[in-house]
Amino acid sequence: MKQENNSSNLKRHVVGGILGPLLAIILWLLPIDGLNEEAHHLLCIMALVAIWWITEPVPIAVTSLLGPTLCVVLGVAKMSDAFANFANPLIFLFMGGFLLAKAMMVNNLDKRIAYGIMSMRWVGDSPRRIFLAIGLVCIICSGWVSNTATCAMMFPISLGLLETIREMMAQSGKIIDLKNYKYATGLMLMTAYACSIGGVMTPIGTPPNLMMMGFLEQLAPDAPSISFFDWMVWGVLAMVIYFVITYVLLIWMFPADVSHIEGAQEMIRQRSQELGRWTRAQKNTVFAFCIAVVLWIMPSILSLVHGPHSDIVKFYDSHVPEGLAAMIGALLLFFLPSNGKKGEMTMTWKDGLEGIDWSTLILFGGGLSLGSLIYTTGLSDWVGGGIKDVLGNAPSEWLFVGVFCTVTLLLAEFTSHTAAINLMGSISISTAVSLGFSPIPVAVGIALASSLGFMMPVSTPPNAIVYASGMVPVTKMMKSGIIIDIIGILAVTLPIVMWVVKAVMGV
């Protein structure tokens, strides 16, 4: 199976490596009415970058650097403009979030939270409650830690629980093969899906959320800004509904054939005890994390007390923006001692460097750079006009948002959701502005839709992790995933975007 995947990926890389430059050259030679020289050159670059983001013949971060580099070489923009967004303030919100997440992992705080929830009395040894508890742990952790890291943490816990079931049934004379056991498939899928669902809760839960906020700030500066608290209003609602749908569907499709899992609580209790007492480093990590959260939500609290346009709110926004709040919390980790006698701090510089996902930061910077150039060169107006012709002269906003959400979801199923966002983000926002729509609903809709990639193992890292267990046939993942995707788009994403987001933002 692994060799088949490697062979398939190699073909995708080779085809994309050839198709990208070929399409760029064809577009370069074609006369295109309505485009100036800079916009025409940028269209060629975007074609190359888009195909390489999807097929990845070179690392995705390399492609993200190649785009702005070609823009300078071909005269689309000056270097100072093309690379300016690699220092966008949202980059530092990402960086601070990565450092806080790394501290949780290094100091085993994530495991302490997970085992703490799993050992609660209401969970007990009921398969359904364990199923629910695994999902709850995943969504809570992945709202603050990356979905990949959360899944990597929860995967062995889920495997341990399944092994306990296998041993229990073996003692009673019933031999089961976990690779063909319905409940095992369901628990693996819950582990993966819940990690992706939890990411919609906060702006830092998954890269697409912050990336769309960055595109809004860059391409629609006149639109109302989305605060951390604003995002959580609809993020939590979407997360809860997505999770309920997923839980009900999976427990129905993959039911357990036992009413109790003997030994499950003992296993969780033993692993929890192995963590020992709370360490100073864990307490420091909680403190730094709470400081960051308080700083993130403080603007909303001040707005409620003093009004959104008060001087104190303006002062706070200018002196403690969200990116800086994340960095303050992260930097505290390097100043809070975990062992004063040995001079050890809560986070070492080596851990900090390893905790930063530099590839994602570069990808984000490259996407913002190309997005801003799409707007400044006038390419966005040309694209918007083309979409307007396809949808009609007066398309409904529901149809407009629905089309972009669906296309983004389809892209996210077959490539990384960050690549899908980079490709669709700038186009959707600039097109919305061109058509006279508020860009906020489509931006939020695309971010939410990109987290619904549940059909394919390649859609998200959590899907790939659980697929590698051998307990999740691709047909089962596709069957459950397509149902959740369709219900998620029609019954959750669009209503939340068109009603809740518009109500909260007043657009």
N, C-alpha and C positions, 0 to 999 in steps of 0.2 A: 504493500500500500504506500509506504514511504517512497519507494523508488518510482512508483507511478506519479505521485505528487511532484517529485523532483523533476521527472521528465516533462510533466505538464507545465511546470513553472519555467523550465528551460525554453520550451517552445514559445511560451508567452513572452519571455524576455527577448528572444531572437526576433519574433514577429514585430514586437513593439519597437525594438531597436532599429529595425529597417523602416517600418511604416511611419514613425515619427518624422525623421528627416525628409522622407519622400513626400509626405503630405505638406510639409513646410515649403519645400521647393516648388511643388505644384501651385500652392497658394501664392507664392512669391511671383511666379510667372504669369498668373492669371490677372487680367485687368478687372478690378472690382470697383464698380461705381459707388460713389458716396463715401469713399474712404480717402483720407489724406495719406501722405507717405508714411508718417509715423504710425498711424493706426493700422495701415496695411502691413508694415513690418512687424508690429506687435501681434497682429492676428497670426502671422506665420510662426512667431515665437510661441504663442499660446497653443497653437496646434501641436507643435513639437512637445512642449512641456506637458500638456494635458495627456497625450498618449503615453509619454514616459512616466508620468505619475501613476497611470493606471497599470501599465505593463511592467514597470520597474526594471528595465534593462541595466540601469545603474541605480545605486542607492537613491531613495526618494529625496534625501537631503541634498545630494549632488545635483539632481534635477532642479531643486529649488534655488540653488545658487547659480545654476546655468542660465535660468531665465533672465534675471536682472543683468547678468554678465553680457548676454547677447543683446539686451536692450541698449547697453552702453556702446558696444561695438558697432551696432547697426544704427546708431544715432537716434534711437527712440527717446532717450533721456540721458541727462548727465549722471555721472557716478554718484554724486552727492544725493541726487533725487532717487535713483534706482535702488540704492542700498540703505536709504534713510530708515525704512521701516524695520530693519533688523535691530534697531534700538527703540522700537515702539514701546511705550510704557506697559502694554499688556504682555510683552515678552517677560517682564520682571514679575508680573503676577503669576505667570507660568512657572518661572524659576523658583519663586518663593513657595509655591504649592508643591513643586517637586522636592524641595529640601525638607519641608514639613512631612511629606509622605515618606521620604527616605528615613527620617528620624524615627517615625513610627515603626518601620520595618526593622531597622537596625537594633532598636531597643525592645523589640517584641511587644510593643504596645498593641499592634494590630491583632496579634494572637490572643493577647489578654482580653481584648474586647470580644473577639469571636468566641472564645471558650466561656467567657462570662455569660454571654447570651445563651449559648448552647446548654449550659448547666442550670438554667433557670427551671424551677419546679414545673411550670406549665408545659415545658417541652416534654419532660419525662422520656418514655421509651416508645411513644406512639409514632409510627412511620409518617403519618400525615403531619403531625406537629414537628417532627424532625425536618421534614420536607419544607415546612413553613419557616422554621428557625434558620435553616441553611440559607434560604432566600432572603430573610430579613437581615442576617449578618452581611450577606453580599451587598445588598442595596445600601445599607448604612455605611459600610466601609468604602464602597466605591463612589459614594458622594463626595469623598474627601481625598481618597487615595485612588490611583489609576485603576481602571477595571482589570488591566492585565495583572498588576501586583495583587489585587484582591483575589482574583481567580487562582493565581499561583499559590496563595496562602490557603484558600478554602478547598482546593482540589484534593490535597492529601487528607484533609479532614473528612471530606465526602467519601473518599476511597476507604478510609478507616472504618467508617460507619457501614459501608457495604460489605467489607470483609467481616465485620461483626455479624451481619445478617447471614452471610455464607456459613460461618462457623456455627452459628446457632442452629441453622437448619440442618447442617451436617450431623450435629449431635442427635437430632431427632430422626436421622435416617434419610433425610431428603437432600440430595446433592444438586446444587444449582450451578450453572455457568453464568457468572456475572455478565459476560459479553452477550448473553441472550436473555437477560433478566429484565423485564419491563421496568421495574422500580429503579434498577440501576441506571437505565437509560434516562428515565425521568429526573432522577437526582442529579445526574451529570448535566442535563440540559438546564435544570433550575440553577445550578451553580454558574453556568455560563451566562444565561439570559439575565439573571438578577444582577450580575456584575455590570452588564451593559445598561440595564434599566436604572440602576442607582446613579449612573453618571449624569442623568438629566437633572438631578436634584439641585446642584449648585453650578455656578459658572466654572469652577475649577474641577468639576467632576469628570469631565472628558474634554479633550482638546477642541472638538467642534464648537462647544459652547463659547469658549473664549475667542475662537477664531471668528465666529459670526459677530460677536461684540466688537472685535477689532475692525472687521469690514464695515460695520455700521458707523463706527467712529470716523473711519477714513473716508468712506464714500458718501455718507449721509450726515454730515456734521450738523445740519439743521434739525435733524430728528431728535426727539427726547432721548437722553442717555439712560441706559438700563443699569440700575444699581444691583449690587449683590443681593439685596433683600427683594427687589423686584423680580429677579430671576427665580428666587426660591418660591415666590408666591405661586407661579405656574409650574415650576419645576417639581415641587413636592406633589402638587395635584396630579401632574402627568405621571410621575413615578408611581404613586399609589394606584392609579387606575391601570397603568401598564402591568403592574405587579399582580393585581387581583386577577386580571384577564389571564396572565401567564400561569399563575398558581392553579386556577380552576381548570384551565385547559390541560396542563401537564398532569395534574392529579387524576384527571378523567382518562387521559390517554395512556398513562403509565401507572396504574394503581399498584399498591403493595398487596401481596397475598398473605401477609401476616398482620396480626393486630398489635403485636408488641415486638420490640427488638431488644431481647435480653442482652445485657452487657453494654448497651450503648452509653448509658449514663456513667458506668464505671470507666469506660474508655475516655470520655470527655473529662471526667473528674481527675483521672490520673494525669492526663496531659496538662490540665490546668494547674495541678499541684507541682508538676515539673518546672513550671515557670517561677515558682517560689514567691516570695513577698515582693511587693512593689519596690522597684529600685529608684534611686535618686534620678537616674536618667529618664525613666518613664514619667516620673512626676514633673520633671523639667519640660519634657516634650508636651505633656498635657497643658502645662502653664503657657508655653510658647504658642501652642495651637489656639488656646482660648483667647490669648491676646490678639492674635490675627483675626479670629472670628468677631470679637468685640469691635475691633477697628473696622471690619468690613460692614457690619450692620449699624455702626454708629450714625452714619449719615441719615439712614431711615428713621432712627430714633429721634435725632435732632430735628428732622423735617416734621415729624408728628408733633413735637413739643413747640418748636419755634416757627414752623412754616417752611415750605420748600425753598423760598426765595430770601430767607433771612440772612443777615450778615454772618452769623455764626456758622450756618451751613456752607455758605460760600467760602469762608475762611478754612473750614475743615476740609472741604473738597480740594482746595488749592494746596493745602499743606500736608494732607494725609490721603492721597488718592489710593484706589484699591491696590494698585501694583506696589505702592510703597508699604501699605499695610501688610501685604504678604511678605515683603522683604524684611520688615521689622520683626515679624514673628520668626522668620527663618534665621535671621542674624542672631537673635537671642540664643539660639541653640549653640552657637560658638562661644557664648559668654557665660552660660550657666554651667557651673562645675558639677560633674557627676561623681568625681572623686578628688576632693580638694588636696589631699595629701600627695597624690600622684600627679596633680596638675592636669587631670583629664576633664575634658568638657563633654557636654551632652552629644555634640556632633563633631567629628574630626573633619579636617579639610578634605582628606582622601574620600571619606564617605560622602561628603557633600558633592564633590566632583562626579562621583559615580552615580549619585542620586539624580543628577540633572540629565534629562533626556535631551541631549543637544540636537539630535536629529529632528525632534518635534519643534524645537525652538527655531531651527533653520528653516524647516518646512513652513512654519507659521510666518516667519519673516519674508520668505520668498513669495508666499501667497498674498500677503499684504502689499508687497512691492508691485507685483503684477496687477493686483486689484486696483491700486491707486492709478497706475498708468492706463488701465482700461478706461478709467474715468477721465483723466486729463487729456488723453489723445483723441477722445471723441469716439472710440471704438464702442463704448457702452451705448451710445445713441444709435449706432448702426445695428448692433445686436438687438436692442430694444425694439427698433422699428421692424426687424425681421420677425421677432416673436409676436409683435402686435399684429402683423399681417397674418400670421398663422392662427392666432387666437381670435382674430376679428378686431375691428376698429374699437369696439367698446367691450372688452372681455370683463366678466364679473371677477371681483377680487377672490371669491371662493375658488373659481376655476384656475385663476392665475396661481394662487398659493398651492392648490392641490397638484397642479402639474409639476411645479418645481419640487415639491415634497416627494412626489412619486418618483421623479427622475433621480433625485438625490438618493432615495432609498434603493433603487435599482443599481445605481453605481456603487453604493456602499456594500451591496451584496457580493460584488465581484472584485472589489478593490478595497483598499483601506478607507475608513470613513473620513480620515483627515484629508486624503487625496480627493475624495468626492466633494468635501466642503471647499477645499481650495479651488476646485474647478467650478462649482456651482455658486459659491458665495458671492463673489464680486458680480457675476452675471445677473443673479437674481435681484440684488439690491439696486444695481444701476438700472436694470430694466424696470423695476418697480417705480423708481424716481421718474424715469422717462414716461411711464404710463400714468403718472399722477397718483399712484398708490403710496401709502405709507410703507417704508421698507421694513419696518419692525416686524409685522406679522410673518412675512415670508422668511425673514432672517431667523426668527425663532423656530418657525415651522421646519426649516431645513435642518437646523441643529437637532431638533427632536427626532426628525425622521431618520437622520444618519445613525442614531443609536438603536434603530430597529432592524439592524442587519442580523437576522436570526436564521436565515435559510441555509447558508453555506459555511463550511469549515474555514474558508478564507475570509469570511466577512469581518470577523473581529478576532483578536488574539484569544479571548476566552473561549470562543467556539473552537478554535484550533487546539487549545489545551485539552478540552474535554473530549474532542474527537480522537486525540492521540491515545486515550485510554482504551480504545477498542470497544467500548460499551455503547457508542452512539453511531449506529449506521447512518450514512449520509441521507438515506431515504427518510428515516425518522426525523432527522433534523430539518429536512426540507418540508416535510408534511406539517410538523408543528410550527416551523418558522413562518411559512407562508400564511397560515391562519392568523398568527399573532401580528404579522406585518399588515395584512389587509384590515383587520379589526383596529389595529393601532392607528393607522393612517385615517381611516374613515370615522371611527367612533371616539378617538382620543385626540390625535394631533390637530386635525382641522378645527374641531369645536373649541379646543383650548386656545389655539392661536387666534381664531376669529372672534371669540367672545371674551375669554379671560384676559388674554394679552392686550387686546384693544381696550378693554375696560380699565385695566391697571395703568396702561400707558396713556390713555386718553387720546388715542389716534383713530 
